[in-house]
Amino acid sequence: MHVLFPTGHQSEASLRAALADVDAFTFDIVPIGEIASFLSPGVLTRLIEAGVYDCVVVSGMCTASFDSVEQQSGVPVRKGTRHAADMRLSVPLILEGKLSKTIPADDLLADVRRKLAASRLAESEDTATPEFTIRGVKFGGTSRIKVIHEIMDAHRHPALRDVVLAAISCGADVVDIGFGFDATADDVVRCFSAIADIDIPLSVDTLDPELIRAALFRCDLIFSLTKETIPLLADAVRECGAAAVLIPRNATLEETVAAAKAAGLSKILADPLLQPPLSGLVPSLAGYLPEFGCPKVLGCVNVIEMVDADSPGICALLASAAAECGVAAVLVSEHSDKTHGATAEMRRAAEMMVLSEGRPYPKDVGVDLLILKEKRCRREPPLVYEKISDAPAASDDLAQYDPCGNFRIGIEGGMIVAVRNGRAVRGTNWYDVFSTILAENGVSLLDHAGYLGKELYKAELAIRFGRSFEQDGDF
């Protein structure tokens, strides 16, 4: 196979470096001008006529259609990666004939990796042998680490059902319903009745035996039993088939596990209790290394909530520790704004652990928790120019208001909304909203158009990264 790679002078060196070790096919790298994305059908036709090629791979940045070139020459024209330095990633797709006419290779590769990862995850869980199951969800054994989403003070929550459904959509395997000291048995019955029809394992989170009993009509898991409360609740727990998390309180965890087994409880998980950073984190984490004769639970709330650091990295690290310690489930919460999204992050981290089987590190497995940082920075050629001038500071005051009127921009339900004169336009990305405004002659001044583009894109970024949005405020 002989392949033609048209490129620009700015990216030629990067492309040659990217393809330097490729020997699966022969190729020509031909500069066509300063910038590769400016390639036109006419220029490409002349390049093809100058050689003998089995395939042409153009820059993923090209926007022109090369259908006419393909029909005239009979040579397939396909899109490679957007950036020349990444073109080495296209080689497997070139050999398999799977590059696209319209989709850059970067997107194809990402999609392939996601599909392979999803297939591996599904197969791994389907074939896993658990210690036990709760409402069809596997725990322990060779199954994936399960994510338990904690809702604190559920009896005071104004929209408990909505929060439970949201947690499920974010990847929670179990939803933990917590009750404070002021909760009553009636509160417990009311809360569990409101969500009883939702087909997911539910757990009750309280030390009060009375509240635990009140939840057993629908509860699948109990947080938490102690050596003292086991004799009071063992018969009722065993009869309803619920599982129980055991904690050390006035007795060692080993003694508590032994008491639970002696009472006939078979579905049990041990929780050595993880402490917050600088308050015993490392010694308490070491407490997860011993085997207790049952699966273990890692309560991550004390760590994720007690550090002013972004939660994705903390979730990845805790999931790695859980995997090394043989933990079957992790407990997370989203009590504060800074931990919003932690359930989805922990689910992704747990999946990374599955995909890392047979690897030394949870790296290059098809999914990741890189959100703001890049895995690899792109090395683009330097910009070429003869003159440069510094832009002066712009005035904060508009010289002239747009006669078409001004917009109020905000976020509702995960969508960008632009409102003017009682009418709103909404969309999931800034360009769709902006294009609609333009199509309706909604802007007439260039500075207003630039302002709208900036604010709409800022709103899209806020949605993408789960941040709040304020028009005219800093991102």
N, C-alpha and C positions, 0 to 999 in steps of 0.2 A: 504494500500500500504506500502510495506517495501522496503526501498531504501538503496543501498550500496554506500558509499562515500569513495573510496580509497584516501589516502592522504599521504603526506610526514611528517616526524618528524618535519621539520622546520615549516610547516604550520598547524599542527594538532590543536594547541591551537587557532589559528585564525578561523579555520573552526568550531570548537566546539562553540566558542563565536558567530559566525555568525548564527548558527542554533539552538542556545540555546532555543529560544522561539517558535520553529516550532512544532505545534501539529497536523498539517493537515495529517501527515503520520508518520510512525515510520522509524527509520533509524539506520544504523551502520556506525560509522566512524572508518576505519581501516588503520593504518599506514603501508606503504609498503616499506619504506626505507627513505632515507634522503630527497629526492626531489620528489614531486608528479608527475612532468612531465616525470619522467623516468619510469613510469609504463609500463610494457611489457604485451603482450597478454598472455604469459604463467603464469605470476604472477596473472593476473586478473582471469584467468580460475580457478586457485586454490582457490582464494578468493570466487568466486561464488559457487564452489562446497562445500565450508565449511559452507554455510548458505542457506537460502531460500529467494530469492529476486525477486521483481517485476521489478526492474529497477536499473541500475548502472549509477551514475553520476561521471565522471572522471574530472580531472582538464582541464580547457580550454587550458592549455599550452601543453597538451599531443599531440605528433605528430604521434604516432603509430596508425595503423588501427586496430580496434577491430571487424571487420566484421566476422572473423573466430570464435571469442569468442561468438559473438551473435548467429551465426548459430549453434554452438555446444551446447550452453547452453539454447538457446531460450529466454534469458534475454536481453532486449534492453540495449545497452550501449550508453550513450549520453554525450555530453560535457557540463560542467557547466561553471562557470566564470573562467577567467584566474587567478584571485587572490582569495585565500580562504576567505579573509575578505569580499568579495562581494557575496559569494555564496547564501546568503539570498535572493538576487534578482532573483535567479533561481527558487525559490519555486513555483510561479504562473505557470511557464512554465512546471515544473515537473507535477503539478496537471492536467494541460491541455494536457499533452503528446506532447508538442511542442518544446522540446529540439531537437537539431540537432546532427547527427553523426559527422559532420565535422566543424560546425560553433560554436565558443564559445558563451555561453549564453549572454555575454556582447553585442556582435554584434547583436544578435537577439532582445534583449531588446531595444537597440538603434534604430533599424530599426522599431520595433513595435511602439515605441514612436513617431518616425518621421512620420510614416504613419497615426497614430491617430491624430497627430497635423495637418498634411496637410488636412486630412478629415474634421476636425473641422473648420479649416480656410476657406476651400472652402464652406462648408455648411453655416457658419456664413455670408459670403459675399453674397452668393446666396439669402439668405432669408432676408438680411438687407433692411431696408426702408430708402432711402437717402433723403436729402433735394432737390438735383437735380443730374443729371448725365451730364457728358461731354464725348461725343464720347463713350458712354457705360460704363464709369467709374463712380462709385457712390461716391458722396461727402456728408459728414455730415450725420445727422440722426443716425442710428445704424450701419452704415458701418465702415469698418476699416479706421484708419488714413492713408491717402494717402501720398506717398513719391514723392516729386517734385525735380528732379535733375537739378541744375542750371549750365548752360554753359556760362561763362563770355566772353565778347568780341567775340561773335560768328563770326562776320564779318572778324576777323583776324585769325580764326582757320584754319589750313591747312587741316584738315580731319574731318570736322563737321559731316558728315554722319556716319562715323565710331564711333565717340564719342557718338552720339545719340543711335546707335544700341548697343553699349557697356553698356550704362546706362540702356537700357531696359533689357538687359540680367542680369543686377545686381539687378533688381527688381523695377526700377523706374516706377511709375504710370503715371507721366507727365514729359516731358522734357522741361525745361525753357530756352529759347534762349535769352541771354542778349546782349545788344548793348551799347557800350561806347558813349561818347559825340562826337566822331569823325565819327560815323556811319552815313550813308545817307539812304534815302528811297530805293535807288537802292540796297544797301547792304542788307537791310532787305528782299526785294523781292528775291534777289539771294539766300540768306540763306534758307528761307522758301521753295523756289522752289526746292532746292536740297534735301529736306527731306519731301516734301509734301505727297509722296506716303506711308510713314511709318505710319501704323495704330496705332497711339498712340496720346493722347492729347498733343498738343504743346502749349506753352505759350510764349508770347513776354514780355521781361523785359526791360522797358524803361519808362521814364516820358514824353518823347517827343511825343506830339499828332500826329505829321507828321509820325513818325516811327511806331506808333501804327496803324494808318490808313493803312500804307503800308503792315502790317502783317495780316490784317483781312481776306484776301482771303483764309488763311489756319490756322490762329491762333484760338485756342479754349479757351484760358485763357489769361488775361492781367494782368501783374504786372507793374505798379500799376496805379490806377486812384485816383485822389484827388477831393476835392470839386470844385476846379477850372477847372479841365479838364473834369469833368462829362458832363457839358452842351455842350462842344465841340465835344464829342465822343459818347454820349448816343444813338443817333439815329443809327449810323453806327454799334455800338456794338450790339444793340438790333436786327437789321436786320440780322446780320450774326449769331446770336445765341450764341455768345461767353459769357463766364463768366468773371468776373472782381474781382481782389483783390483791396480792398480799404485801403488807408493809411491816417493817420492824417497829413495834411500839411496846415498850416494857417487856420485850423479848427479842431474841435475835431472829433474823429472817429464816435461818435454818430451823429454828424451833417453831416458827409460825407455819412454815411449809409442812413440817412433820405433823403439826396439829390439824392442818387442813386435810391432809391425806388420811389421817386417823379418823376424821369425821366423815369420810366418804366423798370428799370433793375431788373430782378428777380433772376438771377444767380450771386450772389455776395458773397464774402468772406471778412471778416474783418481782418486786420493785425495791431495789436497795436504796432508792432515794438519791437522786443527783442533786448536789448542792450548787449554789451560785458561784460564779468566778470570784476569787479572792476570799471565799467563805467556805473553802473545803472542796472545791471542784475536783481537783486531781485525786485526793484520797478517796472521795466518794465514787469517782469513775472507776478506780481500781476495784471497788466493791462489786462491780459488774462482771469481773473476770471469773469468779468461781461458778461452778455448776450447782444449781439448787434442786436438780431433779425435775425441773419444769421450765417452760419458756420464761423469758424475762421482759420487763417493760422499762424503757428509758424515758423518764419524765423530763422533757427538754424545756419546759416552761420557765423554770428557774434560771436557765442560761440565756435563752433567746430574749426574754423580757428584761433581764437584769444587766444587759450590756448595751450601751449606746453605740451600736455598730449595725450595719446593714445585715438583715437576717439571712439572705441567700447563702453567704459564705459560712455563717454559723451553722445553718441547717446541713450543708454539705459536710462540714467537719463532724458534727454530731452523728450524722448518718454513717459516716465512716467508722467512728468509734463504736456505734451500735453494731455494725457488721462484724468488726473485730471481736466484740464481746459476745457475739451470738445472741443478740437481742431480737425478740420476735415482733415487738411493737414499740412505737415512739409516741409520746403524748405532746402535742403542740397546741398553742392557743394564738388568738389574734386579739388580745385584750387592748392593746395600745395601737395607735396609728402607725408607729414605726414597725410593728410586726404584722401589719396588714399584708396578706399574701403568703404568710409563712406555711400554711397548710399545703398550698400548691408547690411551694419551694421544697418542703420536706418530702412530698410525694415524688417530685422529680429526683431528689437526692436518693431516696430509697430505690428508685428505678435504676439510677446510676450504679448502685451497689450490685444489683442483679446483673447488669450488663458488664460489670467489671470482673465477673467470675473468670478465673484463669489468667487474669492480668495482674501485674504487680501494683497498679495504681488505678483509681477511678478517672481515667483520662482517655480521650479519643474513643469514647464508647458509643457515640451516635446521639447522645443527649448531654446537655450540660446546664450549669447554673450561671453561666456568664451572661450578665445582663447589661452592665455599663462598660465593662472592660472587654477588650478584644482578645481572642485567643492568640492571634498573630497579627501584628501591625502590617499594613500594606506599605510597600516601599515604592512609591511612585517617582518617576523621573522629576528632576527639578524643573520649575517653571522657567520659561525662556522669555525674556523681555529686554528692552533697551533702556527704558525710562520707568521710574516709579515715583509716585508722589504720595505723601501721607494725607489721608482724608481728615479734614478738620472736624472738630466736634460739632455735631448737628444740634440744632435748636430743638428743645422739647415742645415748643409751641408750633402748631400747624400754621403755615402761612395762609392757608385757605381751606375752609371746610368743603368737603365734597358736596356738590348740589344734590347728588343722589341720596344723601343721608348717611348716618353713621350706624354701626352695628354694635350690639351687645353680644359678646361671645362668652359661652360657658360650656359646661359638660353636664350631660344628663344621661343616666343609664348607659354609660360607656360610649356615648356618642358626642361628637362636636355639634353644638347648636349655635347658629348665628341668627340673632333676632333684630328686626328693624320694622318699626311702624306696625307692631302687632303680628307680623308674619315671620315665621322661623324657617330656616333651612338647616337640615342636619345630615350628618354623614359620619362614616367611621374613619376617614382620613381627610387631611386638610385640603388636598387638591380637588376632591370631589365637591366639597362645599364651596371652595373658591371658584371652580369652574361653573358651578350652578349660578353663583352670584354674577359672574361675568356674562353668562349666557342671557341673564335677565336684565342686562345693562344696569347692574347694581352698583357700579363704581365707574367714575369718569376721570379721576385724577391719579397720576402715577404714584405720588407719595401715599395716597390712601390705599392703592392696590398693594404697595409694598408693606404697609402697616398691616393690612388684613392678612396677607400671606404669612407674616411673622407671627401674629397672634393665633391664627388658625393652626399653624404648625406647632406652636408652643402647646396648644390644647391637645394636639395629637400625641405629642411626647408625654404630656401629663397622663393621658390614658394608657399609653404603652408602658410607662414605668410606674403606674399606680400612685402618682403624686397629685397633690391638689393644684388647682389652676386659678389664677387671678389675672384678669385682663389688665394689661399695662404693668403688671408686677413682674418681678424676676422669676425665672423658672427654677 
